[in-house]
């Protein structure tokens, strides 16, 4: 066995992508028997990152970068791992061990039943923020319904609206409740089907690698916990590092609020 092969084997073992007895086991970031996530992706025209809107958000705050002015890349993971909730903390462990701080935007309809996951992620050094209560598209709701989705979401000070869809009304309601909006500069489109399965880890990695330098530098990468994005993370981190981009540094436990501007150094 060559040194390179041994190194790759060690990395795979650390990620749980293979076991000591077989090289064909499922990745540790996903359980072997995990069913497909719910079919609730919005059309791509809605899922696309929206530009920062005028209104309640203070001047100079870039919604697509979540206030990230460090030049480093912030990795973000949305929704919930429906069949395997603790996939989130395994991902968190891997990222922490690589010195990377990520942000998890969790749907509180599920997260509320697992407060230990939220606590563990923050202890691991990751920000955990609001992604609404039930992942309803805010622009199709009444004012009271929008407020309910935000108020009953996971308590933080940053909100990622479901599907990245919002306007001046939703932004104003969110600010009234103590939140600023946060979207992304790079959408991995991991929720799209390519054939019979969702976009592969290899395809996700390629999409990030091929993104523009402007979207990478100080950018925000969107992925989801219940698709193949977690399995693409090792390659994404390797690629960004080789290209000269830093990632948000993990220097220890965090609280319920995300600093604004983000402190990724």
C-alpha positions as CSV (number, residue, x, y, z in Angstrom):
1,X,0.0,0.0,0.0
2,X,1.4,3.4,-1.0
3,X,1.6,6.3,1.4
4,X,-1.1,8.1,-0.7
5,X,-3.4,5.1,-0.6
6,X,-2.9,4.8,3.2
7,X,-3.7,8.4,3.6
8,X,-6.9,8.2,1.6
9,X,-7.9,5.1,3.5
10,X,-7.4,6.9,6.8
11,X,-9.5,9.8,5.7
12,X,-12.3,7.5,4.5
13,X,-12.3,5.7,7.8
14,X,-12.4,9.0,9.7
15,X,-15.5,10.0,7.7
16,X,-17.1,6.6,8.1
17,X,-17.2,6.3,4.3
18,X,-15.8,2.7,4.7
19,X,-15.5,0.4,7.6
20,X,-12.6,-1.8,8.6
21,X,-14.3,-4.9,7.0
22,X,-15.7,-3.5,3.8
23,X,-15.0,-0.7,1.4
24,X,-18.6,-0.6,0.1
25,X,-20.4,0.7,3.3
26,X,-22.5,3.8,3.2
27,X,-20.9,7.2,4.1
28,X,-20.9,7.9,7.8
29,X,-22.6,11.2,7.2
30,X,-25.7,9.3,6.0
31,X,-27.1,6.0,7.4
32,X,-27.2,3.1,5.1
33,X,-30.9,2.7,5.2
34,X,-31.8,6.4,4.9
35,X,-34.9,7.0,2.8
36,X,-35.3,9.9,0.4
37,X,-36.1,13.3,1.9
38,X,-39.5,14.9,1.5
39,X,-40.3,16.2,-2.0
40,X,-40.8,19.8,-1.2
41,X,-38.2,21.7,-3.2
42,X,-39.5,24.9,-4.7
43,X,-38.9,25.7,-8.4
44,X,-35.3,26.7,-9.2
45,X,-36.4,30.2,-10.0
46,X,-37.4,30.6,-6.4
47,X,-34.5,28.7,-4.9
48,X,-32.0,31.0,-6.6
49,X,-30.2,33.4,-4.3
50,X,-31.9,36.8,-4.3
51,X,-30.1,40.1,-4.2
52,X,-30.1,42.1,-1.0
53,X,-33.3,44.2,-0.8
54,X,-33.8,47.7,0.4
55,X,-35.8,48.4,3.5
56,X,-35.2,47.3,7.0
57,X,-31.8,45.8,6.6
58,X,-29.0,48.3,7.6
59,X,-26.9,49.7,4.8
60,X,-23.8,47.7,4.1
61,X,-25.2,44.4,5.2
62,X,-25.0,41.9,2.3
63,X,-27.9,39.4,2.8
64,X,-26.3,36.9,0.3
65,X,-23.2,36.8,2.4
66,X,-25.0,36.9,5.8
67,X,-22.8,39.8,6.9
68,X,-19.6,37.8,6.1
69,X,-16.9,40.4,5.5
70,X,-13.9,38.2,6.3
71,X,-13.1,37.0,2.8
72,X,-13.4,33.4,4.2
73,X,-16.1,31.0,3.0
74,X,-19.0,30.0,5.2
75,X,-20.5,26.6,4.7
76,X,-24.1,26.3,5.6
77,X,-26.4,23.3,6.0
78,X,-30.2,23.7,5.9
79,X,-33.4,21.9,7.0
80,X,-33.1,18.6,8.9
81,X,-31.9,15.0,8.4
82,X,-35.3,13.5,8.6
83,X,-34.4,9.8,8.9
84,X,-31.2,10.3,10.8
85,X,-31.3,13.4,13.0
86,X,-27.8,12.8,14.5
87,X,-26.2,13.0,11.1
88,X,-26.1,16.8,11.9
89,X,-23.7,16.3,14.9
90,X,-21.6,13.8,12.9
91,X,-21.2,16.4,10.3
92,X,-20.5,19.0,13.0
93,X,-17.7,16.7,14.5
94,X,-16.1,16.3,11.1
95,X,-16.1,20.0,10.4
96,X,-14.8,20.9,13.9
97,X,-12.0,18.4,13.5
98,X,-11.0,20.1,10.3
99,X,-11.0,23.5,12.0
100,X,-14.1,24.7,10.1
101,X,-17.0,26.6,11.6
102,X,-20.3,26.2,9.7
103,X,-23.8,27.5,10.1
104,X,-26.8,25.1,10.5
105,X,-30.2,26.5,9.6
106,X,-32.7,24.1,11.2
107,X,-36.4,23.6,10.8
108,X,-37.7,23.9,14.3
109,X,-40.7,21.6,13.8
110,X,-38.1,18.8,14.1
111,X,-35.2,20.5,16.0
112,X,-37.5,21.3,18.9
113,X,-37.7,17.5,19.7
114,X,-33.9,17.3,19.7
115,X,-32.5,20.2,21.8
116,X,-29.4,18.1,22.4
117,X,-28.5,18.3,18.8
118,X,-28.7,22.1,18.8
119,X,-26.7,22.3,22.0
120,X,-24.0,19.9,20.7
121,X,-23.6,21.8,17.4
122,X,-23.0,25.0,19.3
123,X,-20.6,23.3,21.6
124,X,-18.8,22.0,18.5
125,X,-18.3,25.6,17.5
126,X,-21.1,25.9,14.9
127,X,-23.7,28.6,14.5
128,X,-27.3,27.3,14.7
129,X,-30.0,29.6,13.4
130,X,-33.6,30.0,12.4
131,X,-35.0,28.4,9.2
132,X,-38.7,28.8,10.2
133,X,-40.9,26.5,12.1
134,X,-42.3,24.3,9.4
135,X,-40.5,25.4,6.2
136,X,-43.5,27.2,4.7
137,X,-42.8,29.7,1.9
138,X,-43.2,33.0,3.6
139,X,-44.2,35.0,0.6
140,X,-47.4,33.0,0.3
141,X,-48.4,33.6,3.9
142,X,-50.3,36.3,5.8
143,X,-48.5,38.7,8.1
144,X,-49.6,36.7,11.1
145,X,-48.5,33.4,9.6
146,X,-45.1,34.8,8.6
147,X,-44.6,36.0,12.2
148,X,-45.7,32.6,13.5
149,X,-43.2,30.8,11.4
150,X,-40.4,33.1,12.5
151,X,-41.3,33.4,16.2
152,X,-41.7,29.6,16.5
153,X,-38.5,28.9,14.7
154,X,-35.2,28.1,16.4
155,X,-34.3,31.2,18.5
156,X,-31.3,33.1,17.1
157,X,-30.8,36.5,15.5
158,X,-30.4,35.3,11.8
159,X,-33.2,33.9,9.6
160,X,-32.8,32.0,6.4
161,X,-36.2,32.1,4.8
162,X,-37.4,28.8,3.3
163,X,-36.3,28.6,-0.4
164,X,-34.5,31.8,0.0
165,X,-37.7,33.6,-0.9
166,X,-38.6,36.9,0.7
167,X,-39.4,40.5,0.0
168,X,-39.6,43.8,1.8
169,X,-42.6,42.7,3.9
170,X,-41.0,39.5,5.1
171,X,-37.8,41.3,5.8
172,X,-39.6,43.9,7.9
173,X,-41.5,41.4,9.9
174,X,-38.3,39.5,10.6
175,X,-36.4,42.6,11.8
176,X,-39.3,43.5,14.1
177,X,-38.8,40.0,15.7
178,X,-35.1,40.5,16.0
179,X,-33.8,38.8,12.8
180,X,-31.7,39.7,9.8
181,X,-32.0,37.7,6.6
182,X,-29.3,35.4,5.4
183,X,-29.2,33.7,2.0
184,X,-26.2,32.5,0.0
185,X,-23.8,33.1,-2.9
186,X,-23.5,29.5,-4.1
187,X,-26.4,27.1,-4.3
188,X,-25.2,23.5,-4.6
189,X,-28.6,22.4,-6.0
190,X,-28.2,19.2,-4.1
191,X,-32.0,18.9,-3.9
192,X,-32.2,18.5,-7.7
193,X,-32.7,15.0,-9.2
194,X,-30.2,14.0,-11.8
195,X,-31.7,10.7,-13.1
196,X,-33.1,8.5,-10.4
197,X,-31.2,10.1,-7.5
198,X,-30.4,13.5,-6.1
199,X,-27.3,15.3,-7.3
200,X,-24.3,13.2,-6.3
201,X,-21.5,14.3,-3.9
202,X,-19.2,14.5,-6.9
203,X,-21.6,16.7,-8.8
204,X,-22.0,19.0,-5.8
205,X,-18.3,19.3,-5.4
206,X,-17.9,20.2,-9.1
207,X,-20.6,22.8,-8.8
208,X,-18.8,24.6,-6.0
209,X,-15.4,24.2,-7.6
210,X,-16.7,25.8,-10.8
211,X,-18.4,28.7,-9.0
212,X,-17.0,32.2,-9.7
213,X,-14.2,33.6,-7.5
214,X,-16.5,36.5,-6.6
215,X,-19.1,34.0,-5.2
216,X,-16.4,32.1,-3.3
217,X,-14.4,35.0,-1.7
218,X,-16.3,35.9,1.5
219,X,-19.1,33.8,0.1
220,X,-21.8,31.5,1.6
221,X,-22.3,27.9,0.3
222,X,-25.8,26.4,0.6
223,X,-26.3,22.7,1.1
224,X,-28.8,20.5,2.9
225,X,-28.5,17.9,5.6
226,X,-30.7,15.3,4.0
227,X,-29.1,15.1,0.6
228,X,-25.6,14.4,-0.5
229,X,-24.0,17.7,0.5
230,X,-22.5,16.4,3.7
231,X,-20.7,13.7,1.8
232,X,-19.3,16.3,-0.6
233,X,-17.8,18.4,2.2
234,X,-14.4,16.7,2.4
235,X,-13.8,17.4,-1.3
236,X,-15.3,20.9,-1.2
237,X,-13.0,21.9,1.7
238,X,-10.0,20.4,0.0
239,X,-10.8,22.2,-3.3
240,X,-11.3,25.6,-1.6
241,X,-8.1,25.2,0.4
242,X,-6.1,24.3,-2.7
243,X,-7.6,27.3,-4.5
244,X,-6.4,29.6,-1.8
245,X,-9.7,30.3,-0.1
246,X,-10.0,30.2,3.7
247,X,-13.0,28.8,5.5
248,X,-14.6,30.2,8.6
249,X,-12.3,29.2,11.5
250,X,-13.7,27.2,14.3
251,X,-12.2,28.5,17.6
252,X,-14.6,27.0,20.0
253,X,-18.1,26.9,21.3
254,X,-20.6,29.6,20.3
255,X,-23.9,31.0,21.7
256,X,-27.4,31.4,20.3
257,X,-26.6,34.5,18.3
258,X,-24.5,34.9,15.2
259,X,-22.1,37.9,15.3
260,X,-22.9,40.7,12.8
261,X,-20.7,41.1,10.9
262,X,-19.7,37.5,11.0
263,X,-16.4,36.8,12.7
264,X,-14.8,34.0,10.6
265,X,-11.1,34.9,11.2
